[in-house]
Amino acid sequence: MASRVIPVEAFDLVVFGGTGDLARRKILPALFKRYCAGQMPGPSRLIGAARSEFTSDDYRDFVRPALKEFGEAEEGTSLEAFLNQIEYVTIDARGSTGWQELSTLLEGHDRIRAFYFSVGPGLFKDLAERLHGYRLVDPASRIVVEKPFGRDLETARALNKVLCRHFAEGQIYRIDHYLGKETVQNLMAVRFGNMLFEPLWNAQYIDHIQITVAETVGVGGRGAYYNKAGAMRDMMQNHLMQLLCLIAMEPPAQFEPDSVRDEKLKVIRALSSVEPHHIVRGQYTQGDGVQGFREDVDDPRSKTESFIALKCHLSNWRWASTPFYLRTGKRLKGRDSQITVVFKDAPHSIFGPDAGRHNNELTIQLQPNEGITLDVTIKEPGQGGMRLIDVPLDMSFAEALGPDADAPGAYERLIMDVIRGNQTLFMRDDEVEAAWAWTDPIIKGWEARGDVPKPYDSFTSGPDTAQQLMRRDGREWRGIDP
Ligand code: BG6
C-alpha cells in the first residue's frame, strides 16, 4: 500500500533544548525521517538552541550519531543533505545571550516559524517572554510544549496563563505523543468509520471496557523526575485519559480540532470521582537482574507508584453503569498496550447450561503488533452436542495492510501537524485542566492518608490487589503478553 505524503510549506523549526534527550531520541530523528520521505521542503531549517557553546558544525556532529542511533540514518547523501539544513544558536533562556543571533538567523525568511519548547516547564515563561520581546513571533508562528504540563491543576492553570499572555490558543500545540500513534487514531476510524460497532457502543450492550498500557522498562535515568511524578501524573492523567476519551466520546461532527476536542472534554468532565478502594497503587521490587523502584529513584522510603490500576465511571447517558478499568505500570511482564471492549452476555442462551457463558470481546492492540481481534462464539467442532467456544477473528494490521504500509512514528506525524497548523491531535487548555481537576483529589487523598504503594515483583502483572479489583466484580483483566 503506497503512502501518501502531503506536502507542507517551508518552515523554520527552532528546538529549545536542542541538545536534550528528547531532541536526540525523538524530535531530530522524526524530522530526519520526514525529510527522507520528502516532507521537508528545500529551504526549511531545523535550528537547535541550547546553552552548550556549539557552532552549527559542532551541533551537526552532535546530531549525526543520534540520527544513526534513533533515526535509522546511514552515512550518505541524505544524511549529509539533512545536516546541511541544520543550524545552531547558543542561547540563554533566562538571559540575553543568543537572542539577537536567533533573530538575525530568522530574519528575512518568509516561512512558518515553529518553536519547540523541549525544556522543563520552569522555562516556558522565560522563553515566551523573550520570543515576544525580540519580536520573533507573528500571528502565524506556533509553539510546541511537552508534557508534563504542570503537576496539578494549579500549576497547569498558571502555565496556561503564562502561555496565553503571549500566544493565542490556536498557536499553542500541547503534545501528548499517544495521540500521534497510528493505532490510537485508528480508534476513531474503527468507531466512526464502521456502522457495525457504533450502535452497540453503549451501556446497554457493553459490560465494561479495560485499558492497559504495560511497559517492561523501569524508570531508567529519569528517577528524579519520576519519583515526583509517579504513574498517575506520568501516564494516567494524560496518555490513558486520552485513550479513554477516544473510546468513550460521542461522535464529533467533523474530524476537525475543536469538534474532536469538545467531545473529549465532555468525557473528562463526565468522570465521577474515584472511590479510594477502587484504586490500586504498586511499586516494583528488584528481580531478574534489575533493581527495585526505590533503588532506581534513589529514595529508600519512596511512596511513589510505578503502577496504578483503577475503576472509574462516566456519568453520562451513554455510559452510566459501564465501568472502565484502567491500568498502567513499569517493569510489567510485557510491553503491551491494549483496549478491550467486553460485550454483555446474550440475554438468553438457547443452548442450555452445558454450553457455558460466552460473550464477544473486541480488543484493539495499540502496541506492539498493532491490530484488532474480535472474539466470536462458535460451535466447538465435532460430536458431543452443542458446546460453544470463543475464537478470535484476528487482524494484524501489518498482515492486512502489507509490508509497504507506511506508519509514521508519533513524533513525525505530530511535528508535521504543527507545520500544517492542524491541532486535532493536540490538547487544548481546558482539556488539560479538566484532566488535572479529576486527578488532583485522588493524589491529595493519597498524600493525606500517607498511602504506601503495594510492592510487586518485577516482570509480573503488578500487585495481586489489581487482579482483585476486577475479580470482586466478577471480571478479569485480559492477560499482558510477555
Ligand atoms: C512517556 C512517559 O510520556 O511515555 C514514559 O513519560 C513512558 O514514562 C512513555 O515510558 C511511554 O511511551 P511509549 O510510546 O513507549 O508507549
Boltz pocket constraint, residues with backbone or C-beta under 6 A from the ligand:
constraints:
  - pocket:
      binder: B
      contacts: [[A, 215], [A, 234], [A, 235]]
      max_distance: 6.0
